[in-house]
Amino acid sequence: MGAALLVPLSQALAGTPITAARLWPGPEYTRLTIESPSPLTYNAFSITAPERLVLDLEGIEPSPALDELPARVSADDPFVASIRLGRYKPGVVRIVLDLKQSANPQLFVLKPVGDYGHRLVLDVYPTVPVDPILALLREQEAARATPQPPPGGAAGRPRAPEPPAQQMLRLVTVAIDAGHGGEDPGAKGRRGTYEKHITLAIARKLKTLVDAEPGMRGVLIRDGDYFVALAERVQKARKVQADLFVSIHADAYIKPHARGSSVFALSERGATSAAANWLAKKENEADLIGGVNIDVEDVTLKQVLIDLSQTATINDSLKLGRAVLGELGDVNDLHKAHVEQAGFAVLKAPDIPSILVETAFLTNPEEELKLRDEKYQDKLAAAIFAGIKKYFAANPPVVRNKLVQN
């Protein structure tokens, strides 16, 4: 008893330190991550009218990382309007998320992995999930509503006759997957370049090229700095009935001299090389780093992902990969002159030809500089698109019961 009285007040009140608090808004959900060197004790509940989520952290004291959390809320966050925090009672910090709509929250913990310590994760999903088809239609409506310059660029020139407003077209859909994101930064170059930023920049450029091609549209699997689980990437591509799936990455290796572009397809019989196997293992660990709630199961999706009747799709993936690899060879050295194969989880859609493009090595100082250059990103996107067009020229998309109003 007497010894306890000798403990300084600051030490007596000290609790678990919070090393980081991060907020990742996305179109499908917003994620709050709180990181600490040891597991956190917590309690959470929701309140209606107005909609709020309350998270009580026990055994901690306010920290600079938490103090900065309210300022991290962006005005365009679809789900979180604001964050308030303060000491609820001694040793307990209360975090209140004011919501813009009713939510279906998911709260779970992640064990230390990579550079991360213990993480408490709160995912704020809408009560009604975002419909990717509806999002596409809204995007098309917004594009049509944008004022267009006069044909030929000359003011006052008579307009050419417009096609019927209700003309129905078969749109070829290319799912463009920017690797990594949010809690999962991917590879990191010596100059501090994160793979997740490079992949998103190239993905957006590729989408612009696809959208400008008549009869084609690009769908970004990730269009911001947030985490998307590998299985969810596949699921989203299937929901929009994609004709192709292209996952964009920037390679990393333990030796800085490794260089060049590579293209990978799925394998059912093991990897074509030890390096391909190593890369697939590394890429498949994205879920561990980014943070997946293992308590949420999708039985239907699991059945899809373990469906091994993919031989025809893999053959088409190899054709697509060879077309893209041939074009990339005009922009960069090729790390391997052929399409490699391994068990990449993100390529497991059984009905969509899928490839993973490693644009260059971020761990190579020279290639890192190139990847940071917008003009070089333009060249990479153009090469990938040229490969896609070459593939479709030789392998026209199959007729589907999918007509889109244009």
C-alpha positions in Angstrom: 0.0 0.0 0.0 2.8 2.4 1.0 4.8 1.5 -2.0 1.9 2.3 -4.3 1.7 5.8 -2.9 5.3 6.4 -4.1 4.4 5.8 -7.7 4.4 9.2 -9.6 0.9 10.3 -10.6 1.9 10.4 -14.3 3.1 6.8 -14.1 0.0 5.7 -12.1 -2.3 7.2 -14.8 -0.2 5.9 -17.7 -1.9 3.3 -19.8 -1.5 1.6 -23.2 0.0 4.1 -25.6 -1.6 4.7 -29.0 1.1 4.8 -31.6 -1.2 5.7 -34.6 -4.8 6.4 -35.5 -5.7 6.3 -39.2 -8.9 6.9 -41.2 -9.4 5.5 -44.7 -12.5 6.6 -46.5 -13.7 4.7 -49.5 -16.9 4.5 -51.7 -17.9 1.1 -50.2 -16.8 1.7 -46.5 -14.7 3.8 -44.2 -12.1 2.2 -42.0 -10.8 3.5 -38.7 -7.6 1.8 -37.5 -6.1 2.3 -34.0 -2.6 0.9 -33.4 -0.8 0.2 -30.2 2.1 -2.0 -29.0 -0.1 -4.2 -27.0 -3.8 -5.4 -27.3 -6.4 -2.8 -26.5 -9.4 -3.3 -24.3 -12.5 -1.8 -25.8 -16.3 -1.5 -25.9 -18.5 -0.3 -28.8 -22.1 0.4 -29.4 -24.3 2.4 -31.8 -26.9 5.2 -31.2 -29.6 6.3 -33.5 -31.4 9.7 -34.1 -28.9 10.9 -35.1 -26.7 8.0 -36.2 -23.5 7.5 -34.2 -20.9 4.9 -33.4 -19.3 5.0 -30.0 -15.9 3.3 -29.2 -14.6 3.3 -25.7 -10.9 2.5 -25.2 -10.0 1.4 -21.7 -6.7 1.7 -20.0 -5.3 4.5 -22.2 -4.8 8.2 -22.0 -5.3 10.7 -24.8 -2.4 10.8 -27.2 -1.3 13.1 -30.1 -2.2 10.3 -32.5 -5.8 10.3 -31.2 -5.9 14.1 -30.9 -5.3 14.4 -34.7 -8.1 12.0 -35.6 -10.9 14.5 -35.9 -8.9 16.5 -38.5 -8.6 13.4 -40.6 -12.2 13.4 -41.6 -12.7 14.6 -45.1 -15.8 16.4 -46.4 -16.3 13.8 -49.1 -16.3 10.8 -46.8 -19.5 9.0 -47.7 -20.1 7.6 -44.3 -18.4 9.6 -41.5 -19.4 13.3 -40.9 -17.2 14.0 -38.0 -15.3 12.5 -35.1 -15.3 13.6 -31.5 -13.2 12.3 -28.6 -12.4 13.0 -25.0 -11.9 11.3 -21.6 -15.2 9.6 -20.7 -14.0 8.7 -17.3 -10.5 8.1 -15.7 -8.6 5.7 -17.9 -11.3 5.6 -20.6 -11.2 7.6 -23.9 -14.4 7.8 -25.8 -14.4 8.2 -29.6 -17.7 9.2 -31.2 -18.2 8.9 -35.0 -21.1 11.0 -36.3 -22.4 9.3 -39.3 -24.0 10.5 -42.6 -26.2 7.4 -42.9 -27.2 4.3 -41.1 -24.3 1.9 -40.8 -23.5 -1.8 -40.5 -20.2 -1.6 -38.5 -17.7 -4.4 -38.2 -15.2 -4.3 -35.3 -12.2 -6.7 -35.1 -8.6 -6.9 -34.0 -5.5 -7.7 -36.0 -2.3 -9.2 -34.6 1.1 -7.6 -35.3 2.3 -8.2 -38.9 5.0 -6.5 -40.9 5.6 -3.0 -39.6 2.3 -2.9 -37.7 1.7 -3.6 -34.0 -1.7 -4.6 -32.6 -4.5 -3.0 -34.5 -8.2 -2.4 -33.6 -10.2 -1.9 -36.8 -13.7 -0.4 -37.1 -15.1 -0.7 -40.6 -18.2 1.5 -41.3 -20.3 -0.1 -44.0 -23.6 1.3 -45.1 -26.8 -0.7 -44.2 -27.5 -1.1 -47.8 -24.3 -2.2 -49.7 -23.1 -0.1 -52.6 -24.3 -1.5 -55.9 -21.4 -1.5 -58.4 -23.7 -1.6 -61.4 -25.7 1.4 -60.1 -22.4 3.2 -59.5 -21.4 2.6 -63.1 -24.7 3.9 -64.4 -24.4 7.1 -62.3 -20.9 7.5 -63.6 -22.2 7.3 -67.2 -25.0 9.8 -66.5 -22.4 12.2 -65.0 -20.2 11.9 -68.1 -23.2 12.5 -70.4 -24.1 15.6 -68.4 -20.7 17.1 -68.8 -20.7 19.8 -71.6 -18.9 18.6 -74.7 -17.1 20.9 -77.1 -18.6 21.3 -80.6 -17.6 18.6 -83.1 -14.4 19.4 -84.9 -13.5 22.0 -82.3 -15.1 24.9 -84.4 -17.8 27.0 -82.8 -20.9 27.3 -84.9 -20.1 24.4 -87.2 -23.3 22.3 -87.9 -23.6 19.3 -85.7 -23.5 15.8 -87.3 -26.7 13.9 -86.8 -26.7 12.2 -83.4 -27.6 8.5 -83.0 -30.9 7.6 -81.4 -30.8 8.5 -77.7 -31.8 5.0 -76.7 -29.3 3.1 -78.9 -28.3 -0.1 -77.1 -24.7 -1.0 -77.2 -22.7 -4.0 -76.0 -20.0 -2.4 -73.7 -16.8 -4.4 -73.2 -15.9 -4.0 -69.5 -12.3 -4.0 -68.3 -11.9 -4.3 -64.5 -8.7 -2.3 -63.6 -7.3 -3.3 -60.2 -4.8 -0.9 -58.5 -2.8 -3.2 -56.2 -2.7 -2.6 -52.5 -4.1 0.5 -50.8 -5.0 1.9 -47.4 -3.4 -0.1 -44.6 -1.5 -2.1 -47.2 1.1 0.1 -48.8 2.7 -2.6 -50.9 6.4 -2.2 -51.8 8.4 0.9 -50.8 11.2 2.5 -52.8 14.4 4.1 -51.4 12.9 7.5 -52.1 9.8 6.7 -50.1 7.6 5.9 -53.0 4.7 3.6 -52.1 3.5 1.0 -54.5 -0.2 1.8 -53.7 0.1 5.3 -55.0 1.9 4.3 -58.2 -0.6 1.5 -59.0 -3.5 3.8 -58.6 -2.0 6.5 -60.8 -1.4 4.0 -63.6 -4.8 2.4 -63.1 -6.6 5.8 -63.5 -4.6 6.5 -66.6 -5.5 3.1 -68.1 -9.2 3.7 -67.3 -9.1 7.0 -69.2 -7.8 5.2 -72.2 -10.3 2.5 -72.0 -13.2 4.9 -71.5 -12.1 6.9 -74.6 -12.4 3.8 -76.8 -15.8 3.4 -78.4 -17.7 0.4 -77.0 -15.4 0.0 -74.0 -15.5 1.1 -70.4 -13.1 0.8 -67.5 -14.1 0.0 -63.9 -11.6 0.8 -61.1 -11.7 -1.8 -58.4 -10.0 0.8 -56.1 -10.3 4.5 -56.8 -8.7 5.9 -53.7 -6.3 5.2 -50.8 -8.3 2.4 -49.0 -7.9 -1.3 -48.6 -9.8 -3.8 -50.6 -9.5 -7.5 -49.8 -8.3 -9.8 -52.5 -11.5 -11.8 -52.7 -13.6 -8.6 -52.8 -11.6 -7.5 -55.8 -12.5 -10.6 -57.6 -16.1 -10.3 -56.4 -16.5 -6.7 -57.6 -15.1 -7.6 -61.1 -17.7 -10.4 -61.4 -20.5 -8.2 -60.2 -19.9 -5.7 -63.0 -19.6 -8.7 -65.4 -16.1 -7.7 -66.5 -14.7 -9.2 -69.7 -11.1 -8.8 -68.5 -9.4 -8.2 -65.1 -6.0 -6.4 -65.0 -4.2 -6.0 -61.7 -1.5 -3.4 -61.6 1.5 -3.6 -59.3 5.1 -2.3 -58.9 7.5 -5.1 -58.1 9.9 -5.5 -55.1 12.8 -7.8 -54.5 15.4 -8.3 -51.9 18.2 -7.3 -54.3 18.1 -3.7 -55.7 19.5 -4.7 -59.1 16.3 -6.6 -60.1 14.6 -4.8 -62.9 12.1 -5.0 -65.7 8.4 -5.6 -66.4 6.5 -8.9 -65.9 3.1 -10.3 -66.5 1.5 -13.2 -64.5 -1.5 -15.4 -64.9 -3.1 -18.0 -62.6 -1.7 -21.5 -62.3 -3.6 -24.6 -61.2 -0.5 -26.8 -61.1 2.1 -24.7 -59.2 4.3 -21.8 -60.0 6.4 -21.7 -63.2 9.4 -20.5 -61.2 10.6 -20.1 -57.7 10.5 -16.3 -58.2 6.9 -16.5 -59.4 6.0 -18.6 -56.3 7.7 -16.1 -54.0 5.9 -13.2 -55.6 2.5 -14.9 -55.4 3.1 -15.6 -51.7 4.0 -12.0 -51.1 1.0 -10.6 -53.0 -1.3 -13.0 -51.3 -0.2 -11.7 -47.9 -1.9 -8.4 -48.7 -5.0 -9.5 -46.8 -2.8 -10.0 -43.6 -1.3 -6.6 -43.9 -4.4 -4.7 -45.1 -6.6 -6.4 -42.5 -9.4 -8.8 -43.3 -12.2 -9.5 -40.8 -12.0 -13.3 -40.7 -15.3 -13.6 -38.9 -17.2 -12.5 -42.1 -17.6 -15.4 -44.4 -19.0 -15.5 -47.9 -19.7 -19.1 -48.7 -20.7 -18.4 -52.3 -17.5 -16.6 -53.0 -15.5 -19.3 -51.4 -17.1 -21.8 -53.7 -16.2 -19.6 -56.7 -12.6 -19.2 -55.6 -12.0 -23.0 -55.2 -13.7 -23.8 -58.5 -10.9 -25.5 -60.5 -12.7 -25.7 -63.8 -10.8 -22.6 -65.1 -8.7 -24.2 -67.8 -10.3 -22.2 -70.6 -10.1 -18.9 -68.6 -6.4 -19.5 -67.8 -5.7 -20.1 -71.5 -7.4 -16.8 -72.4 -5.4 -15.1 -69.5 -2.2 -16.4 -71.0 -3.2 -14.9 -74.5 -4.0 -11.6 -72.8 -0.7 -11.7 -70.9 1.4 -12.3 -73.9 -0.3 -9.4 -75.8 0.3 -7.0 -72.9 3.9 -8.3 -72.3 4.7 -7.7 -75.9 3.7 -4.1 -75.7 5.4 -3.5 -72.4 8.7 -4.6 -74.0 8.6 -1.4 -76.1 8.5 0.7 -72.9 10.7 -1.2 -70.4 13.1 -4.1 -70.2 11.3 -7.4 -69.6 12.2 -9.2 -66.4 11.0 -12.4 -68.1 10.3 -12.8 -71.8 7.2 -15.0 -71.2 4.1 -14.9 -69.1 4.7 -16.6 -65.7 2.1 -18.4 -63.6 1.5 -18.9 -59.9 -1.4 -19.1 -57.4 -2.3 -15.4 -57.2 -5.5 -15.1 -55.2 -6.6 -11.9 -57.0 -6.6 -13.8 -60.4 -9.0 -16.5 -59.3 -12.2 -15.4 -61.1 -13.2 -18.6 -62.9 -14.9 -16.8 -65.8 -12.8 -13.7 -66.4 -9.4 -13.7 -68.1 -7.1 -12.2 -65.5 -3.5 -11.0 -65.4 -1.3 -9.3 -62.9 1.2 -6.7 -64.4 4.3 -5.9 -62.4 5.1 -2.6 -64.2 8.7 -2.3 -62.8 10.7 -2.7 -59.7 10.2 -0.1 -57.0 13.2 -1.5 -55.2 15.4 -0.7 -58.2 16.5 3.0 -57.7 16.5 3.7 -61.5 13.0 2.2 -62.0 11.6 3.9 -59.0 12.5 7.2 -60.5 10.7 6.2 -63.8 7.6 5.0 -61.9 7.3 8.4 -60.2 7.3 10.2 -63.6 3.8 10.9 -65.0 4.9 10.6 -68.6 6.4 7.2 -67.9 3.1 6.2 -66.2 1.3 7.3 -69.4 3.6 5.0 -71.4 2.9 2.1 -69.2 -0.8 2.6 -69.3 -0.7 3.0 -73.1 1.2 -0.2 -73.4 -1.2 -2.2 -71.3 -4.1 -0.7 -73.3 -2.5 -1.6 -76.6 -2.1 -5.2 -75.4 -5.8 -5.3 -74.4 -6.8 -4.1 -77.8 -4.5 -6.6 -79.5 -6.1 -9.4 -77.4 -9.6 -8.4 -78.3 -8.7 -8.1 -82.0 -7.8 -11.7 -82.0 -10.3 -12.9 -79.3 -13.6 -10.9 -79.7 -15.5 -10.8 -76.5 -18.2 -13.4 -76.1 -21.9 -12.4 -76.6 -23.5 -12.0 -73.2 -27.0 -11.1 -72.1 -25.6 -7.7 -71.2 -26.8 -4.6 -73.1 -26.1 -1.2 -71.7 -28.1 1.9 -72.6 -25.9 4.5 -74.1 
